[in-house]
């Protein structure tokens, strides 16, 4: 987790029957007050983060939109996941998921199908992405010869996540589990990218998180294939666009990042987001859901 510019507890809410456990940059976790109930309530907020800061104001209905998208993707993917049966409290019914309590693995399972972002910056410098050599002559936004599994270490709160090698993943979770994480992640990406392609969308990259249940079963957890954890592009714009901004206009908070990058020197607290940036970002979140039919 990165920096949170306001105390985490200040953004949580009181939910009868549930005890607040923890607040991250954009989600709040609750445990049941019933000691026999081991399920966790995962509540998505409207908070928006960029450059490791929680920004103000939030994006209206963002929590509900991303929860809806996660639920939809969980239903599309025949993979064991963290969802649990039960009734969700009315106060957070549209933006919460009941989840099994898992032993979360300290690895973010990033899969890249296209080269862009930090991967493109590294490629320009060294011809690699996360240390993996790639063919010469690629351009920003190009499809990779094959999807790459580029894991990251999930750093403790207040520290930055760190890209790691597959060998380092083995050191963290063991050889068999590391291979399972890689294989499951690549399979999930391939299947999700095919579904997105049918909707005229490109899934450029995404990250998955996993945990194990009491039986040791690997389960897909947290959010999945949302606008906050994935980079989606319009397929037609990618094919016909001339500039990178035309080809890779994403359905996420890139609008926020771009505005901040041109209006803030990353010193001190970030400025408040103007209404037109908040509104445009919310529209992009909604458009992705509409396009997918989620």
Secondary structure, 3 states (H helix, E strand, C coil): CCCCCCCHHHHCCCECCEEEEEECCCEEEEEECCCCCCCEEEEECCCCEECCEECCCCCCCHHHHHHHHHHHHHHHCCCCECECCCCCCHHHCCCEEEECCCEECCEEEEEEEECCHHHHHHHHHHCEECCEECCCCCCCCCEEEEEEECCEECCCCCCCCEECCHHHHHHHHCHHHHHHHHHHHHHHHHHHHHHHHHCCEEEEEEEEEEEECCCCCEEEECCCCCCCCEEEEEHHHHHHCCCHHHHCCECCCHHHHHHHHHHCCCCCCCCCCCHHHHHHHHHHHHHHHHHHCC
